[in-house]
Structures are given as structure tokens and as C-alpha cells.
Amino acid sequence: MNIGEYSKYDGLGLAGLVRSKSVSPKQLAQTALTAINAINPKINAVVAKIPDWEEAFDKQPTDGPFYGVPFLIKDLFIRAKGVPSDMGCEMVRGGFVAPFDSDLMARFRQAGLNTLGRTNTPELGYNSTTEPVSGGATLNPWDTRRSPGGSSGGSAAAVAAGVVPMAHGTDGGGSMRIPAANCGIIGLKTTRGRISVGPYFGNPLAGMAVESVLTKSVRDLAAILDAVEGPGTGDRFMIGRPARPYKDEIAAKPRKLRIAFHAEGGLHAKADPECVAALERTAKLSESLGHHVERAVPQFDEALFHASNMRYWFSFAASGTAALGAFTGRKPSLENLEACNFKTYQRGLELSAMDMEEADDWMNTVCRQVAPFFTKYDVLLTPVMAAPPLKLGVLNSNDPNLSAEEFYREIFKHAPFTALFNMTGQPAISLPLAESESGLPIGMQFVAPYGDEATLLALASELEAARAFGRNLPKVHASKAAVA
């Protein structure tokens, strides 16, 4: 199998080839590694291959739905036994190797995925672009002058470029939906508690950070969510399990939904006219499928939201940076941290216990304000980003002139639609439903009530059938690569 043929399949398609013995898992792995070698020099999505992947894969079950499918993990948050994690950070480089798999990593292996490497992330995951000083910028395969988004930008770029059909990501403020939107693929932020973050984490970023996958097909997303969802041993809380498998939800007859839509971003952000036009086309497409669609905006105290969100980001950065510094024996400083991240770390150290108690109260208020909106509507539709993919260098986390607060506002000004739903804990998905006039992807965000991934996946499947995701391919893609 050559990389051009390989890149046409989604994960379940490749798994079907393995089951039919048309190709072996190791042949698939070698093809994927060839794709990495051909594509990665052009986009810098993969920061390191896993040299002993074969040994680990040989110990995995053979009956998982994705047995033999090549896979990549974001170099942040997830833990794979014996695999280093640099987290896009010079302070951490070479200093952390996981002693055992995290719960999600174990479930990925149980599902049969063959993990071949780690993908690029901004330093410590704190940016909505992927341009770490330590690992260098990841380039958008649609236009290599532009950002793939962040913080799961390496994973998104690799999937979009056909290197792997799916890859791991995390989302604390839009970090899967943003790169999915910028790279023309699918990214789901699951409900808080849907997928275990244990045992290394209990309630990361005050519960706002979750893990999931980026895919190029809805059926892959449903199948992998079926395989990995559910609590881990010792998790602090559990949410209701799905009524039926997600693969059944996307196969069922669609129900008619009440869909609200708007383009009113936070921090006074004005959505680009191309994003507004894409939103309106998506609203009309949804209406043509029989859904009731109308303009409506959730009402909440935005100042309170940002005051709380900022404190959580600062405190999480401070505690995480301090812990990594203690683990590696390296003192956090401007010598080993980017300027904005160092300032964020310092601001986090200044927060008191009372500051964080206040942030918790504010979070509760915001969640209570937003929730009633989703008793009236089944789904909210917005753009993911305020504009098509930004040029590289616009969001500079090493800018010494920015304060921690200014850098926070820069990040969330460009991504004004996503972070609210990390705070409320609701599931939200980015779907590749539009392109700019110049051919750049524009993602649309759909948000459902707490715990209702089923509605999002069913709607995504319906829209995928109507719009045919992935009809166009980026300029940098495995199907176009010449391999000697």
C-alpha cells in the first residue's frame, strides 16, 4: 500500500482492511511512517516518533474496532508508558517519562490503535496556535504561511495532511475545535467527565480541560468515543452513560432539532464577514434538513466569565509549571520558558485561596446563567473562530511586551466562541462545513446540553451526508507526496 492510497481511508476503513487481511498492521504502520517522513518536513506536525512502537503494539488486544490503525498522541496531558513528553517546553525537554499508561492511553491501546509518535503543541498547551520556541511552528497544510490553530495543532495538521486518520487532542478553551476548524477536520470537546483524565489528573483546569480525538469522519469519532468513554477507577465524579452506542446514534433516523445560531463573540470580537456568511449558510443548510433554526444568544455575565477563566488558567499554569520544575530539577525562568508563559506562571503564584474560591463562585454563576438556554434549544450553532486561519506569528507567546492579562485577551479575542463551553462543561464539536474565498477551512461549532454527545454526533452525521466532508484536500497531503 502506498501513502496515496493509505491516505484515502478513515480509521474504520483501514481497520476493515486489516480484518480482511488485505494489509497487515505492520504494513500500515510502515506506510504511516513513510507518510510522516514525506509530509512532516513540510508542516512540522510530529515532534518525535516512538521507536519501540512495535513492542508495545504486539502486547495489545487484536479485537478492538481500530486494530492496526496508525495513531498519534499530542505531546501534552496524555501519558504513555516509557514515552517521553516535552510539552512544547524547553524546561521539560527530556525530563519526563511516564511510568505507566494513563486511563485514556490504555483505552486507545484496547481499541487497537497503533501509536507511532507525538505531535507538536504550544508550550504547555497555552496558546490557540502551535508555535513553540522549543519545537518550532507547525504549519497549516492548507497554507503553510498560516497557523493550524492550537493547542492540538500538530495532531490536527497530521490528520488533515493524511498522515494518520485520527489523532489524540486536548481541549481546555477550544484546543481541539480551533485546530479542527483551521485544518478542515472534525474535533469534539466531550462533556466534562465523559472520558477519564485519570489517574495523573483529577480535575484539570478546574474541570475545563478534557481529552478526545480529531478525526476526518463522523463514524470514526462515534466508534472511538464508544471505545474510550466512561469513568476510570478513582475518578472524582461520574456522569450519565450514553443510552445506546454512539455508532447506533449516527445510524438512526435524525430527529428534528431546535437550533439557535449567532456570531456574537466575546471580548467585543467581530466575526470576519466570511465567517458570518459561512454561519448563515450552515443555518440554511440545517433548516433545509428539517430543523427549526433561529437567531438567539445565551445571556450570561461575560466579565464574570473572563475574570474566573483567567484565574483558572493562571493558577493551572502556575501549579503545573511548579510541579514540572520540581520534577525535572529545573527552576522556571525566562531561560527555559517563553516570556508570556513565565509571566502567567508568576501571576498564578500571586493568587490566593480566596481568589480561587471566588473564581469557583463566578464559574457557578456563569454555568447557571447559560444552562436555561439549552432547555429551550437542542443545539447552538456559532463559528469556531472569529476569522479564517491566522498568519503565523500573530499570537506570539514569547512577546516580552505582553503582560499575562494581555496575552490571555489576545488568545481569547481570536477564539471568542469556544471557551465558554469548557467552563459549562458541555459537549461542542467543530465541523468542516465551509471555506473562505481563498480556499481556507472555516469550522462551524455546534454545542449541545451537558452530557448530550449523542445529539451532536447524530447531527454531525446528517450534515456530513449532506455536505460531504473532505471533498477538497489541502495543498500539503500524503496523496500528493512523491516518495522515492
Sequence and secondary structure as in RCSB ss.txt:
>XXXX:A:sequence
MNIGEYSKYDGLGLAGLVRSKSVSPKQLAQTALTAINAINPKINAVVAKIPDWEEAFDKQPTDGPFYGVPFLIKD
LFIRAKGVPSDMGCEMVRGGFVAPFDSDLMARFRQAGLNTLGRTNTPELGYNSTTEPVSGGATLNPWDTRRSPGG
SSGGSAAAVAAGVVPMAHGTDGGGSMRIPAANCGIIGLKTTRGRISVGPYFGNPLAGMAVESVLTKSVRDLAAIL
DAVEGPGTGDRFMIGRPARPYKDEIAAKPRKLRIAFHAEGGLHAKADPECVAALERTAKLSESLGHHVERAVPQF
DEALFHASNMRYWFSFAASGTAALGAFTGRKPSLENLEACNFKTYQRGLELSAMDMEEADDWMNTVCRQVAPFFT
KYDVLLTPVMAAPPLKLGVLNSNDPNLSAEEFYREIFKHAPFTALFNMTGQPAISLPLAESESGLPIGMQFVAPY
GDEATLLALASELEAARAFGRNLPKVHASKAAVA
>XXXX:A:secstr
  HHHHTT  HHHHHHHHHTTSS HHHHHHHHHHHHHHHHHHH  EEEE TTHHHHHTTS S STTTT EEEEES
SS   TT B  TT TTTTT  B SS  HHHHHHHHTT EEEEEE  SGGG SSS   TTT    BTTBTTB   S
SSHHHHHHHHTTS SEEEEEESSSTTHHHHHHHTSEEEE  TTSB  TTT SSGGGGT EEEEEESSHHHHHHHH
HHH B  TT S      SS HHHHTTS     EEEE  B STT B  HHHHHHHHHHHHHHHHTT EEEE     
 HHHHHHHHHHHHHHHHHHHHHHHHHHHT    TTTS HHHHHHHHHHHH  HHHHHHHHHHHHHHHHHHTTHHH
H SEEEEESSSSS  BTTSS TT TT  HHHHHHHHHHHSTTTTHHHHHT  EEEEEEEE TTS EEEEEEE ST
T HHHHHHHHHHHHHHH TTSS  SS GGG    
